[in-house]
């Protein structure tokens, strides 16, 4: 493939994290031998076919798939044409697409049945934990302990097996709080995050679509580490409010412009 095109499609997270970890898994080795991989092992499963392809081809396919997943999630949560365009052209979404990250998988998980969506939102726990809490409450309200167990049994089994195979891999994430790319506003953002969690639990215990978006938007505010692109979860909660979405996107672009000048 043309070197200029390969350079244009280069994505740091695909190159340094997701593809190397997937190749390690395919080789029967621990994906955590990749020093930049901190997620759950099942995050790599959909990437395995792409990892076998030449890096640029796999990255291009990942780009297209993530773009589609972002769009489908926004439409599911009520985005009209204008809101869809603003969301997809926001700096956080474009940043996720340009780095080859998997925020789109997490966001798309919010529209899936909870037992399956948990595998998606747990790809980035710093985004997905409040949504998992909302799903737990909804399961309890609908069917008590039995429904709760049915919803969380698959992810609990997968998590247990991953600990047996790879040890307590979530502890690796403790080193992320000091990274220079950490865009968390923690601890100052905790009150806002908790308010969003409380709102989602109080107002959206009936499995309404918007409840998932509100809960997901709380994740970046309650986590001590989060990358800039993960704030796409916050914009998702605004896709059915075009004016607020436009204001938030303009504010983010202004922040990007200011950061570029400093």
N, C-alpha and C positions, 0 to 999 in steps of 0.2 A: 504494500500500500504506500501511496505517496507520503514522503516524510513530512511534508507541510501539513497534510491532513492528519497524520498521526500526532503531530505536535499540537494541532488545534483541538483534537479530541482527548488529549491527555487529561486524566482526572486523578488527582493525588490520592483520594481515598480508595479508588478502584485499584490503582497501581500499588499502593503501599499496604493496604489492609485487606480488602475483601477478596481480591483475586489471589494473593499469596496464601491467605488462610484457607480458601477453598481448594487450592492445589494441594496444600498440606493434608487436608481432610481426604481428598481423593487418593493420596499416596499412603493412606493408613496411618498418618502421623497426627499429633495433636495440633489443631489449628492455633492453639495458644503459643506454639513455638514462633508464630508471627507476633513480634513484640507490640504491634499496633492494633491487634485484634482483642477487643474487650467484650464483645457481644455473646449471646447464646449460640451454641453450635448450630441450632436449627436455622439461624439466620442465613447460613451458607447454603442450605439445601437448594433453594431456587437458583442459586448462582453457579452451581456445579457445571451445568451445560455451557454456560457462558465462559467459565474459567478455562475450559478445554479449547476454546477458540483463540485465535490470535488476539492479543490484548486489545487492540484498537477496535476490532470487530465486536468483541464481547462488550466493550465499553459503549459502543454505539447502540447495541441492542438494549443494554441496561438503561441508557439515556431515554430511548423511546418508550420503554416499558414504564419507567418512573414518571415520565411526562403524562402518559395515559392514566396511570394510577392517581396522580395528583388531580387530573381533570375529572375523573370518575368520582372521586371523593367529594370534590367541590360541588359537582352537580347533585350528588346524593344529599348534600346538606343544604341545598336550596339555591345554589348560585345561578343567576341569570347570565346572559351573554356578557354584559359589562363586568359583572363581578368575577366571572370565570377568567376573562382576559386580565383583569387587574391582579387576581390571585396568581395566575401562572407567570405574569411578568413582574411579580414582586421580587425584591432582591433576595429574600430568604429562599424562595422556591428556585430561582435561577442559580443561587449559590449551591444549593443541594444538587441540582442537576449538573452543574459545572464540575463539582468535586467528585461526582460518582458515589454519593452517599445514598443511604437507604431510608431517608425520612419519608419518602412516598409510600414505602411498605407499611410503616407505622401508621401513617394517616389513613391509608386504605383499610387497615385493620379495623378502624372504628366503624366501618359500614358492614362488617361481617358478623355472622352469629358469634356471640361471645366465646364459646368454646374454641372456635377457630381463630377469632380475632385476637385472642390472648397470645397466640404464637407470633402474630405480626407486631402487636404493640410492645411485646417484650423484647423485640429486636433492639429497642432503645428504651430501657426502663426509665431513664430520666424524662422521657416524654409520656410513657404509657401507664405508670403506676396509678395516677388518679382515675384513669378510665377503668383500670382493673378493679379499683375500689367501687366505682359506680356499678359495674357489672355484678360484683359480689352482692351489693345491696339489692339490685333488681332481682337477681336469682333468689335471694332469701325472701323477698316480698312475694314473688310469684309462686314458689314451691317449697320454701323452707330449706331445711338442711339437705333434703334429697336433691332438690334442684341445684343448690349450691355445689354439692359434691359432683353432680353430673357435669356442671359447667367447668369446674376447675380440675377435675380428675385428669384429663389429657395433658394439660400443661404441668400439673404436679408430677405426673409420671415422667414426662420428658425432663423436667428439672432434676428429679432424683437420679435418673440415669446419667444425666450430664455430670452430676457431682461424683458419681461412681467412676466415670470414665476420665474426668478431667480435674477433679478436685473442686474446691470452692472458687471457681473462676470469677464470680461477681466481685470478690475482694480485689481483683486486679484494677477495678475502676477507681479505687481510692486514690491512685496516682494521677487521675485526670484533673483533679481540682486545681492543680498548680500549673497546668499547661497554658501557654501564652494565647491559645485560641479559645480558652474558656470564656464564654460570653454570658455566664450566669450573673444575675444581679443579687444572688443570695449573699447574705441573709435578708437584705432590705426588701426583696421581692416576696418574702414568705407570707406576709399578710394578704397580699393580692392573690397569691396562689391558693391559700387556705379559703379565701372568700369565694374563689371560683369553684373549688372543690365542694364547699358547703352549698353553693347555689345549684350545682349539678345534682347533688344528692337530694336536695329539698324539692327542686322544681322539675326534675327529670327522672324520677324513679319509675316511670311508666314505659321505659325503653323508647322514648321519643328520639328521633334522629339527632336533634339539636343538643340533647343532653350529652351524647358522646363527644361532640365537638367542644362543648364547654369544659367537660372533664379533661379532655386531651390538652386543651389550651392551658390548663393549670400546671401541667408537667414542668415546662421550662422555668416556672416561677418558684417551684418548691425544691428544685434540684440544685445541689451545690456545683454541678458541672453541666454545661450544655453548650453546644456549638451554635453559631449564629443561625445556620440554616434550620435548626430545629424549632425556631420561633415560627416556622410555617404553620405549626399546630395552632398558634394563637390566631393567625389570620383565618384559619379554617372556620373558627367560631363566628367570624364576621361576614362570611360569604353571602348570608341572607340579609345582610344590612349593608348595601352597596356604599352608602355615604361614609359609614364608619370604616369600611374596608379601604376605600380610596384614601381617607385621611391617614389611616395607619400605614398604608403602602407609601404614601408621599413622605410621611415622617421617617420611615425606614430608609428611603432613598436619600433623604436629606442627611441622615446619620452616616450613610455610606459615603456621600460626598464630603462631609466634614472629616471623616476618618481618612479619606484619601489625601487630604490636604495637610494632615498633621504627621 
